[in-house]
Amino acid sequence: MKTQTTSLEFSHFPVMLSEVIHICSPKKGGLFVDCTFGGGNYSNAILEFPKTKVIAIDRDKAVISIAKNLQKKFKNRFQFHQSKFSQIDTILNSEVDAIIFDLGLSSIQLRDLKRGFSFKSRDKLDMRMGLTELSALEVINNVNEKKLKLILKILGDEKEASKIAKNIVKARQEKKITKVDELVEIIEKSKKKNYSSKINPSTKTFQALRIFVNKEITELMEGITKATQLLKPGGRIIIVSFHSIEDKIVKFFFSNFSQNKSKPSRYLPEEINNNSFLFENYNKKAIKPSINEINKNNPSRSAKLRFATRSKNKFVYPANLFSKFNKYIDIEAHNA
């Protein structure tokens, strides 16, 4: 049996790095926030411009050593905080030039098989990114069948969520489910065989559990709201997402709080309130990785980059963002 690797010494590919740097425009210097530090590639690229400062955030303690190395290299121009990006307002109190979010799972987390993110692991179920209340092991063994079904169906778009949830509950009544491969076996027995599909049968279930364990949708909505409040006029918020729910939220937020917001109906009178929009004219077309980048880093194929430019208007809390996507927040609430 092959030894499972826990080293961070894998190449971590930052998705659309050149595009992110172009949008940040760090040539003139300024203060930048990297909300998902990971392997430090975005931070490092920005700091190569001499008049820049970067504040980096990551909930994962596994990247602290990478951050320390960057701190040595750039001394007073780089700070790192092990924190959730939803708490960005407790870290910063000054306006910034650009804020970057690279959402989802990093290759550092995925390739450390002991953390249980990958269905290739034979270790304990975990899936905690850091600063997390409960693990996937606790979810699988304690959450009731109805809630499990909702998690898999809504957060993972798993069509066979009902059968998988039922079989998880049945299996845990006989023996506690502790290992990744035990869960994989249950999922595979629950799903109809689809020989034409290139997607592993466990993919959607693992995605849903990871999102639930780390409250990723709630974190995203709170994080981008607070980040917008910290941007200076003309500052940019840049978000790279890999999941349809995340992209839907980001697109709605940028579109519905921008100067060029679409009217709900062409027959309704145009509402003009120049003091209410949070962003300048927003380009609604997402930026995607080039074919060359996808060939070098296949996981980037599902990435979408969206960015918006902060207006001069006073910040107004985007209440209808939270009401629009409230069902995801309700599902992520940690109740059985």
Secondary structure, DSSP 8 states (H G I E B T S, - for coil): -------S-S----TTHHHHHHHH-GGG-EEEEESS-TTSHHHHHHHTSTTEEEEEEES-GGGHHHHHHHHHHHGGGEEEEES-GGGHHHH--S-EEEEEEE-S--HHHHH-GGG--STT--SB-----SS-S--HHHHHHHS-HHHHHHIIIIIH--TTHHHHHHHHHHHHHHS---BHHHHHHHHHHHS---TT--S-TTHHHHHHHHHHHHTHHHHHHHHHHHHHHHEEEEEEEEEEE-SHHHHHHHHHHHHHTBTT---S-TTS-----TTT-SBSS---S-B---HHHHHH-GGGGG-EEEEEEB-SS-----HHHHHHTHHHHHHHS---
